[in-house]
Amino acid sequence: MKIAIHHRKGSFSERWIDYCKENNIPFKIVNAYDYDIINQVKDCDVFMWHHHHNDYTDSITAKRILFALEHAGVSVFPDFKTGWHFDDKVAQMYLLQAISAPLVPSFVFYNKSEALQWANTTSYPKVFKLKGGAGASNVKLVESQSQAIKYINKAFGKGFSQFDSWQYVKDRLGKYKSGSISFVSFIKSLGRLVFKTDYSKLQSKEKGYIYFQEFVENDGYDIRVVVINNKAVALKRLIRKNDFRASGSGNLIFENDKINKRYIEIAFEIARKLSSHSLAIDLIHSKTDDIYIVELSYGFPMRNFLDKASGYWDENLIWHEGAFNLQEWMVNQLI
């Protein structure tokens, strides 16, 4: 058994490498961007790559390489069932509908006239989303028919940039006011009003479709559950001040003993149906006592996030108190 790992500073690969060293697991570090990457991993049984949604090169290469190797019999992380829908909310909509999962009611249109007809007859508010983006970027509350029509015209016109610099600065200002980032960090964010990210400069604009979800009144937070190797970890994320979004707020609460087990049950059920090696699932509890799925991912922040949880649940919903390492679980399930 030998593992090939694409290393990126600050990614899961740091802990994968440490775990392999500590447990004498044969591995080698490779560069997935090399033209001969397929040949480089031919002597390996496993290939692991924590690819990132905001890295343009990752976004155009990772799935191609991972799924090609998977076809050749190499065990990869993330594999196809785990990662094909990553950073694509519209793909996730189709997937969750196909398995009859409790997705927030969602609407996608590929025709402007049909979208406008819907906008003229539906109720508000609704939530507008681009298919890509994490941390609640590219997510906006649509409070009126006129606002929906404005977004529809743009979606079937000049399109949306992958990076909304004004929204980014607003989000950073909110984090500064909440104390989660420093004043210096906020000031640095102002530079994005002038200097765009490499990703936004290279990535084409989002156009030709429009995606909305129902706005579900909830308890002012969402629950993030991560399921890996038949174990689940969870946290509560409070919404941002004067906002409706919880993702990216940085307001995290670890009340594991108080989290409703219905969230954990749903997460395990979805992970089993998807045969996912790593499932990060965001759920909300409505005022009508329904639990809805908002979106999915295979990845999540590595530091200062789930590490603070006091334990995990197994697939029988038995709680296990104590420290854990999610990235080690990823290696173990593959070997």
C-alpha positions as CSV (number, residue, x, y, z in Angstrom):
1,M,0.0,0.0,0.0
2,K,1.5,3.3,-1.1
3,I,-0.2,6.7,-1.1
4,A,0.5,9.6,-3.5
5,I,-0.4,13.0,-2.0
6,H,-0.7,16.4,-3.8
7,H,0.5,18.8,-1.1
8,R,-0.8,22.4,-0.7
9,K,0.1,24.4,2.4
10,G,-2.9,24.8,4.7
11,S,-4.8,21.9,3.2
12,F,-5.8,18.5,4.4
13,S,-2.5,17.2,2.9
14,E,-0.5,18.6,5.9
15,R,-2.3,16.2,8.2
16,W,-2.3,13.3,5.7
17,I,1.5,13.6,5.5
18,D,2.0,13.8,9.2
19,Y,-0.3,10.8,9.8
20,C,1.6,8.7,7.2
21,K,4.9,9.6,8.8
22,E,3.7,8.8,12.3
23,N,2.3,5.4,11.3
24,N,5.0,4.4,8.8
25,I,2.5,4.4,5.9
26,P,4.4,4.5,2.6
27,F,3.7,7.7,0.7
28,K,5.2,10.2,-1.7
29,I,4.4,13.8,-2.4
30,V,3.5,14.6,-6.0
31,N,2.6,17.7,-8.0
32,A,-0.7,17.1,-9.7
33,Y,0.0,20.0,-12.1
34,D,3.0,18.1,-13.7
35,Y,2.3,16.9,-17.3
36,D,3.3,13.4,-16.3
37,I,1.2,13.1,-13.1
38,I,-0.5,9.9,-14.3
39,N,2.9,8.2,-14.6
40,Q,4.1,9.6,-11.3
41,V,1.3,7.7,-9.4
42,K,1.5,4.4,-11.3
43,D,3.4,2.8,-8.4
44,C,0.8,4.0,-5.9
45,D,-2.5,2.4,-4.8
46,V,-4.1,5.7,-3.5
47,F,-4.0,9.3,-4.7
48,M,-5.2,12.1,-2.4
49,W,-5.8,15.7,-3.4
50,H,-7.6,18.4,-1.3
51,H,-8.5,20.6,-4.3
52,H,-9.9,24.0,-3.6
53,H,-12.9,25.8,-5.2
54,N,-11.1,29.2,-5.3
55,D,-8.0,27.9,-7.1
56,Y,-8.5,28.2,-10.8
57,T,-6.0,25.5,-11.7
58,D,-7.6,23.1,-9.2
59,S,-11.0,23.9,-10.7
60,I,-10.1,23.0,-14.2
61,T,-7.8,20.0,-13.5
62,A,-8.6,18.2,-10.3
63,K,-11.7,16.3,-11.2
64,R,-10.3,15.3,-14.6
65,I,-7.2,13.7,-13.0
66,L,-8.9,12.2,-10.0
67,F,-11.6,10.5,-12.1
68,A,-9.2,9.3,-14.7
69,L,-7.1,7.6,-12.1
70,E,-10.3,6.2,-10.5
71,H,-11.1,4.6,-13.9
72,A,-7.7,3.0,-13.9
73,G,-8.3,1.3,-10.5
74,V,-6.5,3.8,-8.2
75,S,-8.4,4.6,-5.0
76,V,-8.7,8.4,-5.0
77,F,-9.8,11.1,-2.6
78,P,-12.2,12.6,-3.3
79,D,-13.6,9.9,-5.6
80,F,-16.4,10.4,-8.1
81,K,-19.3,9.9,-5.9
82,T,-17.8,12.1,-3.2
83,G,-16.7,15.0,-5.4
84,W,-18.4,15.2,-8.8
85,H,-20.9,17.8,-7.4
86,F,-18.4,19.8,-5.5
87,D,-18.9,23.6,-5.8
88,D,-21.9,23.1,-8.0
89,K,-25.1,23.9,-6.2
90,V,-27.3,23.2,-9.2
91,A,-25.7,19.7,-9.6
92,Q,-26.4,19.2,-5.9
93,M,-30.0,20.1,-6.5
94,Y,-30.5,17.4,-9.1
95,L,-28.6,14.9,-7.0
96,L,-30.6,15.5,-3.8
97,Q,-33.9,15.5,-5.7
98,A,-32.9,12.2,-7.3
99,I,-32.4,10.5,-4.0
100,S,-35.6,12.1,-2.5
101,A,-33.6,14.1,0.1
102,P,-35.2,17.0,2.1
103,L,-33.6,19.8,0.0
104,V,-34.8,23.3,0.4
105,P,-37.3,23.8,-2.4
106,S,-35.2,25.0,-5.4
107,F,-35.8,26.4,-8.9
108,V,-33.4,26.5,-11.8
109,F,-34.2,28.1,-15.2
110,Y,-32.2,28.0,-18.5
111,N,-34.7,30.1,-20.4
112,K,-35.2,33.8,-19.7
113,S,-38.9,34.0,-20.5
114,E,-39.7,31.0,-18.3
115,A,-37.7,32.6,-15.5
116,L,-39.5,35.9,-15.8
117,Q,-42.9,34.2,-15.9
118,W,-42.0,32.4,-12.7
119,A,-40.7,35.7,-11.1
120,N,-44.0,37.4,-11.9
121,T,-46.1,34.7,-10.2
122,T,-44.0,33.5,-7.2
123,S,-43.9,34.8,-3.7
124,Y,-41.0,36.5,-2.0
125,P,-38.5,36.5,-0.4
126,K,-36.4,34.0,-2.3
127,V,-32.6,33.2,-2.1
128,F,-30.5,33.7,-5.3
129,K,-27.4,31.7,-5.7
130,L,-24.7,31.1,-8.3
131,K,-23.7,27.5,-8.6
132,G,-20.2,28.1,-7.3
133,G,-18.7,29.7,-4.2
134,A,-18.4,28.8,-0.6
135,G,-18.8,30.6,2.7
136,A,-22.1,32.1,1.4
137,S,-20.4,34.0,-1.3
138,N,-22.6,34.6,-4.3
139,V,-25.7,34.2,-2.1
140,K,-28.2,37.0,-1.9
141,L,-31.7,37.5,-0.5
142,V,-34.2,38.5,-3.2
143,E,-37.0,40.5,-1.5
144,S,-39.1,41.6,-4.4
145,Q,-40.3,40.8,-7.9
146,S,-38.3,43.7,-9.3
147,Q,-35.1,42.5,-7.7
148,A,-35.6,39.0,-9.1
149,I,-36.2,40.4,-12.6
150,K,-33.0,42.4,-12.2
151,Y,-31.0,39.2,-11.5
152,I,-32.7,37.3,-14.3
153,N,-31.9,40.0,-16.8
154,K,-28.2,40.0,-15.7
155,A,-28.1,36.2,-15.7
156,F,-29.2,36.1,-19.4
157,G,-27.3,39.2,-20.2
158,K,-23.7,40.2,-19.2
159,G,-23.6,37.6,-16.4
160,F,-22.2,37.5,-13.0
161,S,-18.5,37.7,-12.0
162,Q,-17.3,34.7,-9.9
163,F,-16.1,37.1,-7.3
164,D,-18.3,39.9,-5.9
165,S,-15.8,42.4,-4.6
166,W,-18.4,44.7,-2.9
167,Q,-20.0,41.7,-1.2
168,Y,-16.6,40.5,-0.1
169,V,-15.8,43.9,1.5
170,K,-19.2,44.0,3.2
171,D,-18.6,40.5,4.6
172,R,-15.2,41.4,5.9
173,L,-16.6,44.5,7.5
174,G,-19.2,42.4,9.3
175,K,-16.5,40.0,10.5
176,Y,-14.4,43.0,11.8
177,K,-17.4,44.4,13.7
178,S,-18.0,40.9,15.2
179,G,-14.4,40.7,16.3
180,S,-13.5,37.7,14.2
181,I,-10.9,39.6,12.1
182,S,-8.6,42.5,12.8
183,F,-8.9,46.1,11.5
184,V,-5.8,45.5,9.4
185,S,-7.4,42.5,7.8
186,F,-10.5,44.5,6.9
187,I,-8.4,47.3,5.5
188,K,-6.5,44.8,3.3
189,S,-9.8,43.6,2.0
190,L,-10.5,47.0,0.4
191,G,-7.8,46.2,-2.1
192,R,-10.2,43.7,-3.7
193,L,-12.3,46.6,-5.0
194,V,-9.4,47.4,-7.3
195,F,-7.3,44.2,-7.6
196,K,-9.4,41.1,-8.6
197,T,-8.4,37.6,-7.6
198,D,-6.6,35.5,-10.1
199,Y,-9.6,33.1,-10.0
200,S,-12.1,35.8,-10.9
201,K,-9.9,37.1,-13.7
202,L,-9.5,33.7,-15.3
203,Q,-12.9,32.2,-14.7
204,S,-15.6,33.1,-17.2
205,K,-18.8,34.8,-16.0
206,E,-21.8,32.9,-14.8
207,K,-24.6,33.2,-17.3
208,G,-27.2,31.3,-19.1
209,Y,-29.0,30.0,-16.0
210,I,-30.6,31.4,-12.9
211,Y,-31.0,29.5,-9.6
212,F,-33.2,30.3,-6.6
213,Q,-34.2,28.6,-3.4
214,E,-37.1,29.2,-1.1
215,F,-36.2,31.4,1.9
216,V,-37.0,29.1,4.8
217,E,-37.6,30.9,8.1
218,N,-35.4,29.1,10.7
219,D,-34.0,29.4,14.2
220,G,-31.2,31.8,13.3
221,Y,-28.5,29.2,12.7
222,D,-27.6,26.2,10.6
223,I,-26.0,22.9,11.5
224,R,-23.0,21.6,9.7
225,V,-22.5,17.9,9.9
226,V,-19.4,16.1,8.5
227,V,-19.6,12.3,7.9
228,I,-16.4,10.4,7.3
229,N,-15.7,6.7,7.7
230,N,-19.1,6.1,9.5
231,K,-18.4,8.8,12.0
232,A,-20.1,12.2,12.3
233,V,-19.0,15.5,13.8
234,A,-21.3,18.6,14.0
235,L,-21.4,22.2,15.0
236,K,-23.9,25.1,15.0
237,R,-23.3,28.2,13.0
238,L,-25.1,31.4,14.0
239,I,-26.3,33.8,11.2
240,R,-24.4,37.0,10.7
241,K,-25.6,40.1,12.3
242,N,-28.4,41.8,10.2
243,D,-28.1,39.0,7.7
244,F,-29.7,35.7,6.9
245,R,-26.6,33.7,6.1
246,A,-24.8,31.4,8.6
247,S,-22.1,29.9,6.3
248,G,-18.9,31.9,6.6
249,S,-20.2,33.8,9.7
250,G,-17.4,32.5,12.0
251,N,-20.0,32.4,14.8
252,L,-19.5,28.7,15.8
253,I,-21.0,26.9,18.8
254,F,-20.1,23.4,19.9
255,E,-23.1,22.2,21.8
256,N,-22.7,18.6,20.7
257,D,-24.8,17.1,23.5
258,K,-27.7,19.5,22.6
259,I,-27.7,19.1,18.9
260,N,-30.9,17.4,17.7
261,K,-30.0,13.8,16.6
262,R,-32.4,14.3,13.6
263,Y,-29.6,16.3,11.9
264,I,-27.1,13.4,12.5
265,E,-29.6,10.8,11.3
266,I,-30.2,12.7,8.0
267,A,-26.5,13.3,7.4
268,F,-25.7,9.5,7.9
269,E,-28.6,8.6,5.6
270,I,-27.4,11.0,2.8
271,A,-23.8,9.8,3.2
272,R,-25.0,6.2,2.7
273,K,-27.1,7.0,-0.3
274,L,-24.3,8.9,-1.9
275,S,-21.6,6.4,-0.9
276,S,-19.6,9.5,0.0
277,H,-16.1,9.2,1.5
278,S,-16.5,12.7,3.0
279,L,-19.7,14.6,3.3
280,A,-20.1,18.1,4.7
281,I,-23.8,18.9,4.8
282,D,-25.5,22.1,5.9
283,L,-29.0,21.8,7.4
284,I,-31.6,24.2,8.8
285,H,-34.6,23.7,11.0
286,S,-37.7,25.5,9.8
287,K,-40.4,27.2,11.9
288,T,-42.7,24.4,10.7
289,D,-40.4,21.8,12.4
290,D,-39.0,20.5,9.1
291,I,-35.2,19.9,8.6
292,Y,-34.0,20.9,5.2
293,I,-30.6,20.4,3.4
294,V,-29.1,23.7,2.0
295,E,-26.1,22.3,0.2
296,L,-23.2,19.8,0.3
297,S,-19.4,19.7,0.0
298,Y,-16.6,17.2,0.4
299,G,-14.3,19.7,2.1
300,F,-14.4,22.1,5.0
301,P,-12.0,24.4,6.9
302,M,-9.2,22.4,8.5
303,R,-8.2,24.6,11.5
304,N,-10.4,26.3,14.1
305,F,-13.5,24.6,12.9
306,L,-14.5,21.1,13.7
307,D,-11.3,20.5,15.7
308,K,-13.0,22.2,18.6
309,A,-15.8,19.6,18.8
310,S,-15.7,17.5,21.9
311,G,-16.4,14.2,20.2
312,Y,-18.3,12.4,17.5
313,W,-21.2,10.0,16.8
314,D,-20.8,6.6,15.2
315,E,-23.4,5.2,12.7
316,N,-25.5,3.8,15.6
317,L,-25.8,7.4,16.9
318,I,-23.6,6.5,20.0
319,W,-21.6,9.5,21.2
320,H,-17.9,9.1,21.7
321,E,-16.2,11.8,23.8
322,G,-12.6,12.8,23.1
323,A,-10.2,14.1,20.6
324,F,-10.2,13.1,16.9
325,N,-8.6,13.9,13.6
326,L,-10.9,14.0,10.6
327,Q,-8.0,13.9,8.1
328,E,-6.7,10.7,9.7
329,W,-10.2,9.2,9.2
330,M,-9.9,10.0,5.5
331,V,-6.6,8.1,5.2
332,N,-7.8,5.1,7.2
333,Q,-10.9,4.5,5.1
334,L,-8.9,4.3,2.0
335,I,-6.3,1.9,3.3
